[in-house]
Amino acid sequence: MENLNKEFYTAEEIAEILQVAPITIRRMAKRGEISFYLIGKQQRFSREDFLQFLESNKHKAKEQIAKWT
């Protein structure tokens, strides 16, 4: 995983890593799908919370294939 040596990330940095638009990350944060810290008016995402988010959204291939067939 690229650039995961910082303690906190912006929505733009998380979006770049996941190859999605920054607004997608902001919407996920607003819905409570990914934890964030509010510093002033800026959202910041901790490395630990981001990695936990990734792990909790990992799906096993067999389960996904069964849903698609």
Buried (B, 14 or more C-beta within 10 A) or exposed (E): EEEEEEEBBBBEBBBBBBEEEBEEBBEBBEEEEBEBEEEEEEBBBBBEBBEEBEEEEEEEEEEEEEEEE
